[in-house]
């Protein structure tokens, strides 16, 4: 049996490699517009297609209890290989918006066998310090999500197709490392086929419901923020009449900052409590939503970028903590299914928020657009506060 340190290192690296597929299409968005003659609105549609695929995948994985009935590492491998293959569909010469959305959908579908299954594998190895472990794991997801923006910047003089090939090969590598180096964990309990009534039963537990509602509020904001970081940068630089060449690098750095924040929040949770740190970071990201108009109107570029870095950190720092709360408050035999189902519902909300922001972007000024995202953190914080008041 490998040591816990080695296990965590492999899971984190594999997660990083495979989740680079998530925003591969977003990173080369402008190239896709030119290559396939798409309208600017395609950004929201392609992002939504990945999210909808992930939602569908998590629902199927939850109903069939793949992560509880079969070896999670093998589920991870198969998902990584298939997600990587369909990612290559973006290179098909005669793509239309519909076919691109189809490839993004299927890639998202198999990401359901990567992200929540990776958390399940971590939960099978770590009972003590799970929050810290998931902090590293979600940090890897954040870095993987941001990576295509960095690849785009580094390959500015090379064809955009190199970004797609690179992320696919990374996914193959991550899946292979997982199955070769990580056997089933010591705390894994093999589950049986899920009965539909068990899904509703998960939310009868008050602590589980509190954790899930907090996570839902967090998800309302997170992926919409990530998807629109390039738009925020483009809008701001248009206002100050500047056209820097480093926007892809900035987008990578802003999103990637959240990876370090996840690790820090995991350590902070060990000292101050998981629920307390989750509530604090969720509240801070909500404040960022509300005050964002003030920073969009500043002419001080450093101040604006610093604000986005701070927002990029707190917007995701609570993610591993809510996943920890969900895992701790779920039955051991359905832990994988519980994590997958909560992911499914949370990512469903991202579709609504992404499409809502895309719809409103042509109707209200961009500087006021992202205040709407504050609804999610407010809902999540209320769920935590209500639970705390109920326990007094």
N, C-alpha and C positions, 0 to 999 in steps of 0.2 A: 504494500500500500504506500503510495507516495506521501511525502510530508505535506502538511497543510500549506506551507509557504510555496512549495512547488505547485500544488494544486491551484492556489490562488493566482500565481503567476501565469500558468497555462490558460486558465479560464479567462483571465483579463486580456491576455494577448489574443486568444482566439475570438473573443467577443469584439475586440477592437478591429481585427481583420474582417470579420464577417459583416459587422454593422456599417462598414464603409460603403456597402451597397445602398444604404438607405437614401442618401442625398446625392448619389452619383448623377442622377438626372438633373437635379437642381444646380449642381456645380457647373455643368455644361449647358445650362439653360439657353443662353444666348446663341450658342453654336447650334443647338437643336432648332431654334427659331429659324436660323438661316438655312440649315441643311434641309429642313422639311417644310419650309414656308408656313410657319405657324404664327398665330396671333399672340400678343403678349399675355393674354388671359390663360394661355396654356400652362403657365407656371402653377397656378392654383389647381388646375385639372390634373396635372401630372403628380403633384404632391398628394392630392386627394386620392389618386389611384393607388399609390403605395400604401397610404393609410387604410383605405378600404380593403385592400388585399390583406394587410396585416390583421385587420379586424376579422375578416372572414376566416383567415387562417387560425387565429386564436380561438374563434368559436368552434371550428372543426376539431382543433387539437384538444379543446376542453371537453367537448361532447364525447370524443373517442378516448379521452384520458391517455393520450400517447406518452406524455412525460411521466405518468405514474405506472403505466402498464409495461412499458418497454425501457430498455437501457437509455437514459437521457443522452449519453454521449453519442450513441448511434443515431438517435433522432436528430441531434445537433449536426452530425456529419451529413446525413442525407439532405437535410434542409439547406445546409451551406452549399452543397454541390448544386442542387437544383436552383437555388436563388441565384447563384453565380452564372449558371447557364442562361437563365432568362434575362439576367442583366445585359448579356451580350446582344439581346434582341434589339437594343437601342441602336445597334450598328446596321440593322437591316436597311438596305438602300432605298426601298420603296415605302418606308414608313409613313403613316399618316398620324394625325393626332389620336385617332381611335386605336391604331395598332400600338403606338407608344404607350398609351394608357393601359392597354392589355398587358404588355410586357412589364410595366411598372406594377400592375396589380398582382401578377403572379410572383414577381420578386418579393413584394410585400407579404404575400401569402406564406412563403417559405421563411421569411424573417420571423414568423410566429414560432418556428422551430428553433430559433437562435436566441433571441433576447430573453423571453420568459423561461426557456429551457435552461439557458445559462444560469439564471437566478435559481432555478430548481436544483441544478448541480451544486451550486454554492451552498444552498440550504441543506443539501444532503451531507456536506462535509463540515459545515460550521453551525453549531448550535449556540455556542458562546461567541460573542463578537460578530454576529451576523451583520449588524448594521455597518461595521467597519468594512467587512468583506464586500457587501453590496455597494458600498461607497466606491471601492476600487472598480467593481464590475460596471456600475452605471457610468463611472468616469471613463471607462473604456468605450462604452456606447457613445458617449459624448464626443470623444476624440475620433471614433470611427465615423460618426455623423459629420464631423467637421473636416475630416481628411480629404474628401473630394475637392473642397475649396482650395486646400493647400496644393493638391496635385494639379489643379487647374492653373494656379499661379506659377508653379514650377515648370509646367509644360506649356507655357504661354507661346513659345515659339514652335511647338510640336502640335500635331493634330489632336483635337479634343478626344479622338477615339482612344488615345493612350490612357485617359482617365478611366474609361469604361473597362479596358483590358486590365488595368492595374487593380481595380477594385474586385473584379472577378477572380483574378489569381490570388489575391489576398483572402478571399472567401474560401477558396479551395484549400489554401494553407491552414486557415483557422480551423476548419472542420476536420482536417486530417490530424492536426495536433491534438484536438480534443479526444478523438476516438483512440488514438495511439497511446496517449499519456495519462488519461483520466478514466480509471475504472469507476464502477458504481460506488457511491459514497457510503460510509459506515452507518449513517443515520437514514438511509433510504429505506422506505417501506413500500413494497410493491403494492399498488392499488389494483382494484378490479374495475371492470367497465362501469363508467359513471351512470347512475340512474338520474333521469331528468329532475326528479324532485330534490336531489341533492343540491342542484344549482341554486334554487330558491332558498334552501336551508342555510346556505352559507351566510346569507345576509340577516339571519335571525339573531346572530351573535352580535351584541352591541359593540364590542371592541373591534370586531372585524368590519362592521358597518362604518364605524368612525374612521378607520384607516382607509377604507375604500372611498368614502366620500371626500376625504382629504386629498387622496390621489386624483380623484376626478376633477376637483377644482384646480389642482396643479396642471393636469393635462390640457385643460381648456386653454391655458396660456402657452405652454411649452413649445409645441411643434409649430404653432402659428408664429411665435417669435422667431424660431429658427428659420422657418421658411421665408420670412420677410426681412431678415437681416440684410440681405443684399439690396432689397427695395428701400429699406431705411437709409442705407449708405448712399444709394443713388439719388434719392430724394433730397437728402441733406446737401450733397455736393452740387446738385443742381441749383439749390437755393443760394449757395455762396459762390456759384458760378466757377466751380473748380472741377476738373476731370482727372483725378489721380489714377495711376496705373496699378495701385496696390489694393484695390477694393476686395479682390478675391482673398488676398492674404489677410486683410482685416476681418473679413467674414469668418475665415478659419479661426483666427485668434480669438474673436469674440465668443464664438460657439465653444471652442476648445477650453476656454477659461473655466467653463462649467465642469470640465473633467476634474480639474484640481479642486474646485469647490465641493464636488461630491466626496472626494477623499477627505477633505478637511471636515465636512459635516459628519462623516462617519466617525472620526476621532472625537469630535465635539459631542456627539450623541452618547459616546461611552462615558463622558464625564458629567454631562448636564442632563441627559435623558433624551431618548429618541423623539418622543412626542413634542417636547419643548423646542428642540432645535428645528424639527420639521415645521412647527407652527411659526417660529420666528422667521425662517427663510421664506416661507410661503407669504407671510405678511409683507416682507421687504419687497418681494417681486410684485406684489399687488400695488404697493406704493409706487414702484417704478412705472407701472402702467398709468397710474393716475397723474404723475408729474411729467410724463414723457413730452407733452406739448411744450413745456418750458425749455427743454433741451433741443428740440427741433428748431426752435426760433433763435437760438444763440449763434453768434457769428464766431464764437471761439471753438475751433475744430477740436482742440485737445479736450475741452470740457465735454463736448458731445461724445467723442470716442470713449472717454473715461466712463461716462454714464452707461454706454452700451456694454462696456466690459463688466461693470458692476452688475448690470441687469443680466448679462449672459452668465454670471456666476450664480446669482441667487435664484434665477428662474429654474434651475435644475438641481440645486443643492439638496432639496428636500426629496427628490425622487427615490434615492436608495432607502431613505428613512421610512417613507410610506410603504415601500415594498417590504421592508423589514417588519413593520407593524402588521401588514397583511399576512406574511409568512408565519409570524409568531401567533397570530390569532386564528389560524386555519388548522384543521385536523391534519395530522401527519400523513394520513393515507390519501388525502386529497389536496395536499399542499401545492403540487405542481399544477393541478387543475384550477385551484383558487387563484394562484398567481396569473395563470393564463387568462382566466375569465375576467379578472379585474383589469388586466391589460386590454382585453377585448373591449370592454365598456369604456375604459378611459380613452382609447384611441378612436372610438366612435365619436367622442366629443370633439376630437381634433378636426374631424371632417367638417363638423358644423362651424367651428370657429374659423377655420381656414377659408371656407366658402363665404362665411359672413363678412370677414375682412375683405376678401376679394370683391364681393358685391358692393360693399360700402366704399371701397377705394375710389370709385368713379363718382361718388356722390358727396363725400365730405373731404375736407382737406386732410392730407396724410398726417400732419402733426397732431390731429385729434383722433386719428383712427384707432390707435392702439390702447386708448383708455378703456375701450370695450373689453379688452382682455382681463381687466381688473375684476370682472364679475366672477371669474373662476376662483382666484385666490380668496376673495371675500367669502364665497360659499365654503371653501375648504377650511378656512379659519373658523367660521361659525360652527362647522361640524366638530372641530377640536374643542372649541370653547364650550359647546353644549355638552359634550361628553365629560369634560372636566367638571362642569357645574353639577352634572348628574351624580358624580362620584363623591361629592362633598357631603 
